[in-house]
Amino acid sequence: MTSDLNKRLEQHQAGNTFDGYTHSRRPVNLVWHVQCNNPNDAIRLEKQIKGWSRNKKEALINDNYTKLVEFLKNYTEYGHPNNRNKKGLRQAQPDKKNILVLCTGNSCRSQMAHGYLKLFSKEKATIYSAGIETHGLNKKAVSIMEGDGIDISHHTSNNVTEYSDIEFDIILTVCDHAFENCPFIPSKNAIRLHHNFIDPSKTTGTKNEIENAFLTTRNEIKEYSKRLIETYL
């Protein structure tokens, strides 16, 4: 991880890393890098990629996402890429920014963020939401969004692997579980953001208590989505 890529590359090229991996492998070539908005994201990705096999690393370098998914540890969970049904897959529009919102089941929080990001971005971005699993659209999420004038009843619950052919500009995870367990998405220039919103679907209590939990999370997501669009678009 570095805040000055050119300087770090020069250090490796000069052999300043005496006990480093590249010291005896010079000259070195930069074949892949990614920009992270959060240093913690960069540290996590560096550790994750260092532990990968040569095959995985070469698939990443070559932008071969299909092979990368195939080599991932959770390969059997998602099924062979050639067997996935891509009929009706929504394609990105090249004249807009592509924003992906991720959570565990693409049921509640990511769906609300999808709705607000679409509202605030207007025609500046195409919004996608997905999960590392698919739990179906949460009816209470639909209802609480309708209360703010946003209809998400037509949304679907999608798996992140369905968007393997899209280059994203912004990737936002809205829960810690997805942040820690999602397969790496090799969009080279993507800004990667994370904010853990409380999951209102896990709230127990009276009808009013549950509704207030959904309302609180909805309003937090609304404010965050507005700031995101104002900052990055």
Phi, psi and omega in degrees: 000140180205155174261355179224094187296316182297318179296317180296320179296320179296321179297317178294320182294326181277352179080026181287344179266079190299325180257014184272165183297325187274351187301320181263010183238025179280154359287153181253151177238136176279115183251344180198141172206162178218144179264127178246139181280337184241126180304326179296324176297317182296317179297317181297316181292321179299315180294321181296312184290325178299331181274358181283160174285166177301321180299317179297315182296320179293324177296321178295313180300321184271008181057032180263083186293326179300314178293323181298314177299321181297326182274347183294155182297329181266026180306315184292334179293320184269344180087161181296134182307325182289343181262356181282140180277112181258012180297129178080010180298129181285126183266148179288151177259120189296339183273004180234160170289145178250121183242128178247130176249129185239139167215191185292306188244005182049048185243320191229284187296315180293330178290320177293318178298320177305313181297315182286322178297322177295320180297310186282332181280341182054244182260010185275344185211154169256126186257134175235146171228149184201170177226166173280350170222173175235116184253000182087160183284126181285123184295325179290327176295318177300315182294316182290328176288323177299327178295341177253016175081018181241124181264113176245015184295340180270355180294156175241159178266116188241151175270142184302332181293344178290344184249030185294341183260013182250132176270115184266147177266328178223132176237119182242123172259136186246010173210149184297324183297316178293322180299321184274337189241354183290138173303144181296133181256110188278058170270103193306317187258013183291139168277124185251118184240153177217134173212122182272110176266142178297136181278106182290340181291346179264000180288136174243158180137205181285168179301319180293321179296318179293317180296321179294325178296316178295320181296317180297312180296319179301314183292324177294318179294321179299312182294318179296317181297320179297315179294321179301312181295318179297327183279319192251350179242000000 
